[in-house]
Amino acid sequence: MVDASEVGDDGAIDEAVLEDANRTEVKNISSHKGAEQALAFEASRQRKLIESGRAVEQETRHFNETHGNTVSMRSKEEEKDYRYFREADLPPLRVSHWKEELSIPELPTARRERFVAEYGLSEEAASKLTSTKQVADFFEDVAEQFDADLAATWVADNLLGELNYRDMQITDVSDRFDEVTRLVELVATDEITAKNARETVLREMLDEGEDPDTVVEREGLGKTSGDAVQQAVAEAIEENPDAVQDYYDGEGGAINFLVGQVMQKTGGSADPGEVNGLLREELDE
């Protein structure tokens, strides 16, 4: 126990005072509340001993949880009785010079914030794209080649969504990143529609292990354009006079119906936006 006069204003106690002070060890405490009660009892007990001029014995005491007090178990005269061991005489270890030598990778939080600022992504998209280092690295590889929004959509939504549906991880396709990038290229260059790429090509790539070009060729998914689309537009208008009349009557759903008819005729390989524009041109003449 240390006398109050030996405690500094900042609560510090001189090392020499601590070395001279006797220690009291309290055992058989089974709860935080018990520890609090034991400390409070010992502080009060030892204060009364010092105030009455008596010495605080260095000993081990038992905490009586029922009565909230401590009772003496056995005395301990030296530090070795407590199994206290001083630190070995080790020199100080200074590591400040390591700072310039250590290569600290960009942490997920910092990378997520950078994705939002640098690529203009939403917090949700940036969070998905930094879920693992492999996902973040792959996104940045794709974003270097194509529009960042397109890259984010394909990595965060399409690829991760299909992988999650199959209980797969990004590491399961890490050796096929070049094939996924090729699929994004097919969409970016308008060689296939985004719908076909997402709903047919990507799914068959994951389920059958095929590359995107093989799937596109086998399924005949190359985007139809030019005369073939124009012919399909003309046929859809001729075969659906009721829908045409609905369009002239101002019913918004009519044009969507006609677009669907053209997409059906082209096997889904035409660009919906292009089809919509061609239909309106023909109908508004």
N, C-alpha and C positions, 0 to 999 in steps of 0.2 A: 504494500500500500504506500502510495506517495502522498506526502503532506500537501495540502492546498497551497501553502506558501512556496512550494517548489515548482509549481506549475506557472509557466509564463503567461503573459496577457494573450498571446496567440494560441494558447493551448499546448505549446511545446514543452517537453520535459527533457532536461539535460541527460545525456547518455550515462554519465557517472551516477546520477541519482537513480536511474532505472536499474543500473547494475547492482546498486546497494540495496534496492528495495526487495523485500521478500515477496514471493509469488504464492498465490493460492489457486489451486486447481479444483474445479468443481465437476463432478461426474454425475452420471445417471440423469441427464437432462434429455427429455424425449420430444420437446416441442419448442417452437419459437417463443410461445408464451412462458414456458418453463425457464428458458434462457433469460428472458427479461426479468422474471421474478427472482432468479438466482443472482443475477447481477445487482438488482436493487437491494436484495438482502445483504449481499457481501459488502456493498458500498456502505450501507448503514452500519453493519457489524464492525467493519474495520475502522470506520470513522470514530465510532464510540470507543474502540480500544485505544486509538491514538489520543483522543481527547482525555481519556482517563489515565494516560501515561503508560499504558501497557503496550507490549510489542505485538506485532502481527506475526503469527507463526507461519513458517513456510510449510504448507501441508496440502494434503488432498482431502476434499470434503465431499460428502454425499448430499445431493439435493433431494429433499423430501417434498414430493409434489403435492401431497395431501395438505401439509402445513405451510408450504411455500417458504421453507427455510433450509439451511444447510447445517450438517453436523460433521464433526471431524471423523476421518477414516484412518489416516496415517500421516506421519510427518515426513517431510522430504528436506534434507539439509543442504544438498548441493545440486548444481545444475545437471550433473550427470544422472541424478535421480529422476529428472524430468525428461531425460534423453534429448536435451538441447545440444545442438552441435553448431559451433560457429562456422561461418562460410570459410572455405579454404582461401588462402592468400592468392587470389587470382588477379591478374592485371585487368584494368578496364578494357572492355571491347568496344571500340569506336567504329561505327559503320557508316558515318556520314559520307565518306568518299565512295561508297558503293553506289550512291544514287545515280551518278552519271554512267555507271557500268551496267546497271540493271535495265532490262527491257521489259517495261510494264505494258501489257496489252490494253487496248481500249475496253473499258468495262461496259457491261450491258446498258446501264443507265445513261452513260455518256454517249454511247453509240445511238441509243434510241433518240436522245435529244438532237444529235447531229442529223439523223435521218429526217426528222421533222423540219429542221432548219435548212438543210442542204437540198433535200429532194422534195420538200413541200408536202410530205406525207401527213396523214392524220395520225393522232396519237395511237389509235387502235391498230392501224396498219403498221406503224413503227414498232409497236409492242410485239405484234406477231412476228415481224421480220427480225427481231432481236431475241426471239425465244431461245435460240441456240446460236453458237458461233458459226456452225455450218450453214444455217439458214441465212444469217446476215452476210456471210461471205459470198454465198451464191447470188443473193439479191444484188449485191454490189457488182458482181461480175456481169449479170444480165443488164443492170442499169447503165453500165459503161457502153453497151452496144445498142440499147434501145431506150425508148422513152421511159422515164422513171415510173410514171403511173402505170404503164403497161407492164413493166417488170414487177412492180409491187402487186398488181392484180394477179399475175400468173404465179408468182411465188407464194404470196401470203394467202390468197384466196383459192385459186384453182389447184395448185400443186399440194399445198398443205391440207386443203379440204379433202382432196381425194385420198391422200395418205392417211389422214385421220379416220376416214370412213373404212379403210382397210386395216386399221390398227397397225400402220406402218410408221416408221420414223424417217426423217430426212436422210439418216445414215444408210437406210436401205436402198437409196437410189443415188448415193453420192458418186458412184462410178458411171452414172448415166446423165450427169448434168449437161453434157454436151448435146444429148438427144433432146432434153427439155428446152435447152437454148435454141435448138434448131426448130422446135415446134413454135416457140415465141417468134422466131424469124418468119416462119410461114404465115403467121397472123399479121405481123408487122408489115410484111410486103404484100398483103392482100392475096396471097396464093390460096388460102382457105379461109372460111369464115370463122370468127371467134367461137361461134356456137358449135360448129363441127369439131373444131380443135379441142374444145373443152369437153363436150359430151361424147365424142366418139374417139378421136385420136388419142387423147391423154389417157382415157380409161383403158383402151386396148393396149397402150404402151405399158401400163401398170399391170394389167391382168394377163397379157399374153407375152410380155417381154419384147415386143417388136419396136423397131425404130419408127419415127413419125412418117418418113417418106414412104415406107412400105405400107403403112396403114392407109395413107392418103391414096396411094395408087390402087391398092386392092379394093377400097370402098368407093373409088371414083369421086373423091371429095374435092378435087381441084375446082377452084371457083369458076363458075360459069359466067361469062360476060359477053358483051357485044351482041351479035345477031341472035345468038341462042336465047339470051334474056329478053331481047326485044320481041322475039317470036312468042315466048311464053307469056309476056305481058299482053300481046294482042289476043292470044287464045283465051286468057283469063277474062278479059273484057267481053269477048264474044260469047263465051259460055256462061256468063253470069250476069244477065241483063237486070235482074232484080237488085243485085248488089250495086250495079252501076247507077240505077235509078235512085237507090238509097243514098248514094254519094251525092248525086245532084240535089237531093232533098235535104242535104246537110247532116246526115247521120254519120258521126265520126267513126263508128265501128266498121262502116262499109269498106273503107280503104284498107283497114287491117285485114279484113276477110280476103280482099283481092290480093294483097301481098302474100298471104298464106297460100293462096291458090298458085301463085307464081313460084313460090318456094317449093311447093310440092312438085310442080312440073320440072323444076331444075334439081330435084333431089336434095334441096337444102344447100346447094352449092353457090347460089347467087347471093350477092350482098343485099341484105334487107333494105338498107338505106338507098341503094341505087335503084332497087325495084320500086320503092315508094315514090321516088322522084320520077321514074319513067311512067308509072301509072298516072300520076297527076298531070304530067305533060300530055299524055294521050287523052285523058278525060277532059282536060281544060281547053283543048283545042277548039 
